């Protein structure tokens, strides 16, 4: 779902389906007459009128299919969750704690679908692109759904927790800070994507000829440089990337000489490897001005970094 979502965004396919029909929309157009209906509706959108007004029906199909696949996969995930959920619920296989967790996942999944449409809707009004704030909300919602699912799965896979001591408490605090930085970096990654900030300053380590070019602070008031200026957003994204590498490396070095379990050691090593791969993917992506393949790989790398940090945090949980 993360990969298809990245492809949909990078191929500018997300605004091709202008309606949200959770049930009827499951069936794609089958004939030329069927295809003409969504194409005529697309012609009323700002994206077609301002950017893609030269599109033929065949070109429209090429972007429509990616958005259709993205939405269809989302529906499939819902079905894969709901059928076993109702089955195990009817068989009374959930205790009270696990049932509450399943309802949390159900609510988060529904919210993710709503936020997806809320994001698309922003690009169907006056501007031919979605709000980068809504894009960030949609992406973080997706990571949240996965995060809860992964955490609950780890509880089932590794039911035995550790005895907590002062050293573990210190590492846990450090891991929470690290996780917060990673989440902030993901948010700014969404800002970069929504503002197309990756198309500016395709050099490394400097942005052009300087580390901080004048365009980074060109907006007035200043705070908008942090959240709405493409140059400023890219600069912050780069800076947090350095910070993420440093804190993951610091965490790994801090616990290297500690007496850890095999699982904790494996989780910390995996996290260290992923952060360096992700950092390298970010450099390559910016140098080549965000080609689709590298953009998707970079977004997928963020997903694995998020997962690895959760895996490490879970390995430190205390006995309950």
URPE-V742214 format. One line per field, one symbol per residue. ss: DSSP state (a for helix, b for strand, c for the rest). burial: I if it has 24 or more other ideal C-beta (glycine too) atoms within 12 Angstrom, else O. A space follows every 10 residues. Layout:
ss = ???
burial = ???
This chain:
ss = caaaaaaaaa cccccccccc cccaaacccc caaaaaaaaa aacccaaaaa ccccccaaaa aaaaaaaaaa aaaaaaaaaa aaaaaaaaaa cccccaaaaa aaaaaaaaaa aaaaaaaaaa aacccccccc caaaaaaaaa aaaaaaaaaa aaaaaaaccc cbcccaaaaa aaaaaaaaaa aaaaaaaaaa aaaaccaaac ccccccbccb cccaaaaccc cccaaaacca aaaaaaaaaa aaaaaaaaaa aaaaaccccc caaaaaaaaa aaaaaaaaaa aaaaaaaccc caaaaaaaaa aaaaaaaaaa aaaaaccbcc
burial = IIIIIIIIII IIIIIIIIIO OOOOOOOOIO OOOOIOOIIO OIOOIOIIOO OIOOOOOOOI IOIIIIIIII IIIIIOIIOO IOOOIOOOOO OOOOOOOOOO OIOOIIOIIO OIIOIIIOII IIIIOOOOII IIOIIIIIII IIIIIIIIII IIOIOOOOOO OIOOOOOIOO IIOIIOIIIO IIIIIIIIII IIIIIIIIOI IOOOOOIOOO OOOOOIOOOO OOOOIIIOII IIIIIIIIII IOIIIOIIOO IIOIIOOOOI OOOIOOIIII IIOIIIIIIO IIIOIIOOOI OOOIIIIIII IIIIIIIIII IIIIIIIOOO
